[in-house]
Amino acid sequence: MIANVLTTFRLLSIIPFYILIRNDCYSYSLFLFLLAAFTDYLDGFLARKFNQVTFMGSLLDPLADKILYLVAIFTMLEKGYISFVPISLILAREFFALGYGPTVILKKGDIFPGKLKNIFQFGSVIIVLIFKGLWVSSLAIWCSVFFTVLSGISLYLRNYKSLNRIVKEFI
């Protein structure tokens, strides 16, 4: 299960990534983030190619993505490279998406807006690590917010009926 090993690597890379940013080691943190982002692509590709998609992997992969991204943006907020307003919008979407977790896992598979969200979220971190607070960093974060909100709307529209059915079964 090489895909699960790659996801585990991504989870384990979060602490060194955080330490590197905190200590202003931007080249190393950028390299580690690029490596972690690549494992996000690679683990899904390998799991599908070799028919090794597992329930654990379908839980850990998005969790690793969210933790890595949130650690990155909160650390960059702390460093003063981005403001809290876009982060609050991203957090609102992520908490909203938590309610849809079971239905998304049961439906199996990601949707295009979610993949686009990940690309823009990871891309915005890379841009902020390179440009550290310049206007292009703000632009990248706001593009990330746009696709994050778009994916939240798509998630809602895609799973509204499924979630209502699950809620009615428990009531």
C-alpha positions in Angstrom: 0.0 0.0 0.0 2.4 2.6 -1.2 -0.4 5.2 -1.4 -0.9 5.0 2.3 2.8 5.3 2.9 2.9 8.5 0.8 -0.1 9.9 2.7 1.6 9.1 6.0 4.8 10.8 4.8 2.6 13.9 4.1 1.2 13.8 7.6 4.7 13.4 9.1 6.2 16.2 7.0 3.9 18.8 8.7 5.9 19.2 11.8 9.3 19.7 10.0 7.5 22.0 7.5 6.2 24.1 10.4 9.6 24.3 12.1 11.3 25.3 8.9 8.9 28.2 8.3 9.1 29.4 11.9 12.8 29.5 11.6 12.7 31.4 8.3 14.2 28.5 6.3 12.0 29.2 3.3 13.9 27.3 0.7 13.8 24.2 2.7 10.2 24.7 3.7 9.3 25.3 0.0 11.1 22.1 -1.0 9.3 20.1 1.7 6.0 21.5 0.8 6.5 20.8 -2.9 7.4 17.2 -2.0 4.3 16.9 0.2 2.1 18.4 -2.5 3.5 16.0 -5.0 2.8 13.0 -2.8 -0.9 14.2 -2.7 -1.0 13.7 -6.5 1.0 10.6 -6.5 -0.8 8.7 -3.7 -4.2 9.0 -5.4 -2.7 8.1 -8.8 -1.0 5.0 -7.5 -4.0 3.9 -5.4 -6.3 4.1 -8.5 -3.8 2.6 -10.9 -3.0 -0.4 -8.8 -6.6 -0.7 -7.5 -5.4 -0.1 -3.9 -8.0 2.5 -2.8 -8.6 1.8 0.9 -11.1 3.3 3.4 -8.2 4.4 5.6 -6.6 6.1 2.6 -9.8 7.9 1.7 -10.0 9.2 5.2 -6.3 10.1 5.7 -5.6 11.7 2.3 -8.0 14.7 2.7 -7.1 15.0 6.4 -3.4 15.2 5.5 -4.2 17.8 2.9 -6.3 19.9 5.2 -3.8 19.8 8.1 -0.8 20.6 5.9 -2.6 23.5 4.2 -4.0 24.9 7.5 -0.7 24.7 9.2 0.9 26.5 6.3 -1.6 29.4 6.1 -1.8 29.9 9.9 2.0 30.0 10.1 2.1 32.5 7.2 -0.6 34.5 9.0 1.6 34.5 12.1 4.5 35.7 10.0 2.4 38.5 8.6 2.4 37.4 5.0 -1.3 37.0 4.7 -4.3 38.4 6.5 -7.0 36.7 8.6 -10.0 37.6 6.4 -9.2 35.0 3.6 -8.3 32.4 6.2 -11.6 32.9 8.0 -13.4 32.2 4.8 -11.4 29.1 4.1 -12.0 27.9 7.7 -15.7 28.4 7.3 -15.7 26.2 4.2 -13.7 23.5 5.9 -15.9 23.4 8.9 -18.9 23.3 6.6 -17.4 20.4 4.7 -16.9 18.4 7.9 -20.7 17.9 8.0 -20.5 16.3 4.6 -17.6 14.0 5.3 -19.6 10.8 5.6 -21.6 11.3 2.4 -18.5 12.2 0.4 -16.7 9.1 1.6 -19.8 6.9 0.9 -20.1 8.3 -2.6 -16.5 7.6 -3.4 -14.4 9.9 -5.4 -13.6 13.5 -5.6 -15.3 16.1 -7.7 -13.6 18.6 -10.0 -14.1 21.7 -7.9 -12.5 19.9 -4.9 -9.5 19.0 -7.0 -9.3 22.6 -8.3 -9.5 23.8 -4.7 -6.5 21.7 -3.7 -4.5 22.9 -6.6 -5.2 26.5 -5.8 -4.7 26.0 -2.1 -1.3 24.3 -2.5 -0.3 26.7 -5.3 -1.1 29.7 -3.1 1.1 28.4 -0.3 4.0 27.9 -2.8 3.5 31.5 -4.1 3.4 33.0 -0.6 6.6 31.0 0.3 8.3 32.5 -2.7 7.0 36.1 -2.6 6.4 36.4 1.2 3.7 39.1 1.5 4.0 40.9 -1.8 0.8 41.7 -3.7 1.0 38.4 -5.7 0.8 36.5 -2.4 -2.5 38.2 -1.6 -3.8 37.5 -5.1 -2.9 33.9 -4.8 -4.6 33.5 -1.4 -7.8 35.2 -2.7 -7.8 32.9 -5.8 -7.6 30.1 -3.3 -10.5 31.5 -1.4 -12.6 31.7 -4.5 -12.0 28.1 -5.4 -12.4 27.0 -1.8 -15.9 28.7 -1.6 -16.8 27.3 -5.1 -15.9 23.8 -4.0 -18.0 24.3 -0.8 -21.0 25.3 -2.9 -20.5 22.3 -5.2 -20.2 20.0 -2.2 -23.4 21.3 -0.8 -25.3 20.9 -4.1 -23.9 17.4 -4.7 -24.6 16.0 -1.3 -27.7 17.9 -0.1 -30.1 14.9 -0.7 -27.7 12.3 0.7 -27.1 14.2 3.9 -30.8 14.8 4.4 -31.4 11.1 4.0 -28.7 10.3 6.6 -30.1 12.8 9.1 -33.7 11.5 8.7 -32.4 7.9 9.4 -31.1 9.1 12.8 -34.1 11.1 13.8 
